[in-house]
């Protein structure tokens, strides 16, 4: 069928109109999509900035912990400066990220929890640092124990990781939206090119230019990601180095503690030797007996100290194992004139090392008094030691009883003499009290000494 000129003109007119409409529609669609892409670009950069500030926030808190601990251990003022700079950096990052996420209620809520955790950490650091400056914290062991922010820091890192993961999810979503917009632009351009072949060169040029811009943006984002990864890697290496330094310092402190225990034990042994020599020089049985008793007490303290030095845990010691060793030392050192058996019934619990020497000397004094007074005129005897902890009342009960002559016999008055006064002093040091009863073991009336005191865990 041959088309008339009028028909050809009409088709040409319609084609031109369709082409112009397609061009207009393509131009309008490309304009709005490009505007959306620009907004997506802005959101991507905003999200990357949020992640950067979050890492700076986290780095500031971690740097404060490292700087404060390094200063307390080394007393180097440079670490104190690092600590203060880290706090200032964290404060600045906190304000920046708060401003950047003001339109995100979920992230604002996470920041509230993170700020609270960060405040707990900085308060703990400032409290320990103030105590150190005021001289209320003397030993490095006390510093590490009171500055126990590891659990708080772990929770803080978990919270910050959740916030960063949320921003990374937003970054991924926005990149997907950006890519979807790019695809839409390409489809519109290809559709316009199919309809308007005459605009092929222009559309291809526009598409090529837009692709170049997009590649430049992607290159910029990749470079920023590489920089962030490098920053995190460097900070991780610094934290690992600080951790290794702290571990080495802890090993050195433990070595010093072991050496200190050894020196204390040697000094006590030397004092006991001096007392033994002095007892051989003095005249009079009463003076000799007094010096021998003093020597026995010094040896008791030395034995207790030696047992603590052998313990790998410097904060706690197992009650059963510790008291069994004390009893073994008593059996080896006491001069039993009678056949005396010592039995034990010790609960499965730990006692603080700071109370162990007091408890060990207290048991030694009570058993020594029983051996000395309870079995006069007897060929054999029985001493029973019980030690338990009540979890509900948080009190410990120490019982030393015998089947000897009893409390009313006069010769075995456990409340009189130097030994009795020492026992009273040791119980007072534990914050406890003593009750004297008749014993229920063996054939004799016996004596039953019941000591109760509050159980206090180390701070």
C-alpha positions, 0 to 999 in steps of 0.5 A: 500500500502506497502512502500519500504525501499527506499520510507521510507528512502525518506519520512524520509529524506524529513520529516527530511528536512521539519522538519529542514526547519520548525525548521530553519523557526521557529527559524528565525521567532522567532528571528526577532519577538523577536527582534521586541518585544525588540524594542517594549519594548524599545518604551514602556519604552521610552513612559513611560519616556516621560509621567513621564517627562511631569508630572514633567514639569507640576508639576514644573509649578504648584509648582512655582505658589503655592510657589510664591503665598504662599510667597506673602501671608505669606512672608515665605522665605521657600515658595520662596525657593519652588518657585525657586526649582519648576522653576529649576525642570520645566526647567530640565523636559522641556529639557528632554522631548524636547530631548525625543520627538525630533523624533516626530514633532507633539509632538515637536509642542505641546511642542512649544505651551506648552513652550510659555504658561509656559513662559507666566506663569513664566513671570507673576510670576516673574513680580509680585514677582519683583513688590512685592520686589520693593514695588510697590505692597502693598496690598494682594488684589493687589497681587492676582489681578495682579498675576492672572495666573489661566487662563494661568495655566488652558490653560497650563494644557489642553495643557499638558493633550493633550500631555500626552494623545497622549503619552498614545495613543502611549503607547497603540498602542505599547503595542498592537504591542507587544501583536501581536508579542507575539501571532505571536511567539506562532503561529510559535512555535505551528506550529513547534511543530505540524510538529516536535514532537521531539522538543516539550520539547525544544519549550515548554521550550522556550515558557515558558521562554519567557512567564516568561520574558513577565510576568516580563515585564508586572509586571514592567510596572504595578508597574510603572503605580501604582507609576505614579498614586500614584505620581499624586494622591499625587500632586493632594492632595497637590494642593487641600490643597494649594487651600483650604489654598488660599480660607481661606486666601481670606476669612480672607482678605475679613474680614479684608477689611470689618473691615477696612471699618467699622473702616473708617466709624466710624472714619469719623462719629467721625470727623463729631461729633467733627465738630458738637461740635466745631460748637456749641462752636464757635461764629459767623454765618460764622464760624458755617456755615463753620463747618456745611458745613465741617460736611456735607461733612464728613458725605457724605464721611462716607455715601459713604464709608458705602455703599461700605462696604455693597457691596460684590464685592470689585472691582465693584459696580452697578451704579444704586443701589449705586447712589440711596442710595446716593440720599436717604442719601441726602434726609435724611441729607439735610435740605430742606427749600423748597419742592425739588424733586430729580429724577434719570436716571442711566444706567445699568452698574458697576463702579470701587469701587476705583472711587465710593467714588469720584463719590458719593462725587461729586454728593453730592457736586453738589446736595448740591450746587443746594439746597443751591443756585438754589431755592432762593425765590422759594417754590419748585424745581426739581433736576435731576441726570443722569449717563450713560456710552458710550461703544464705546467711553468708557466715562461716563457722569454725569449730575446734572441739576435743574430748579432753578434761572439759571447760570446768576442769580449771587446768584447760581454761581456753579463755585465759592466758596469752593463747586465749588473748591471741584467739580473741584478737584474731576473732575480732580481726575477722569481725566474728564471735566465739561460743564455748560449749561442752563437746559431744565427741569421745568419752570425756566432757571435752570443750567445743569452741565455735567461731562464727564470722561474716564471709566477705569476698574481695572487692 
